[in-house]
Amino acid sequence: MAKNNRISMPQSGGGLVRYFDEFKSKFEIDPKVVIGLIVAVIVIMFFLHKFKPLG
């Protein structure tokens, strides 16, 4: 009779992790604000490269 060499995972740990249950931040930023800040930085960098002062 052959040995059963199969490894079984525990029922609760099959690679599924629920991150929203593990950590809750006190600070929540709206995604629209983050995108707005990124666009603002891009525009500022564009103008700094285009109109750099002489010197």
Secondary structure as the mmCIF struct_conf table of DSSP 4:
data_model
#
loop_
_struct_conf.conf_type_id
_struct_conf.id
_struct_conf.beg_label_comp_id
_struct_conf.beg_label_asym_id
_struct_conf.beg_label_seq_id
_struct_conf.end_label_comp_id
_struct_conf.end_label_asym_id
_struct_conf.end_label_seq_id
TURN_TY1_P TURN_TY1_P1 GLN A 11 SER A 12
BEND BEND1 GLY A 14 GLY A 15
HELX_RH_AL_P HELX_RH_AL_P1 TYR A 19 GLU A 22
BEND BEND2 LYS A 26 LYS A 26
HELX_RH_AL_P HELX_RH_AL_P2 PRO A 31 LYS A 50
TURN_TY1_P TURN_TY1_P2 PHE A 51 PHE A 51
HELX_LH_PP_P HELX_LH_PP_P1 LYS A 52 LEU A 54
#
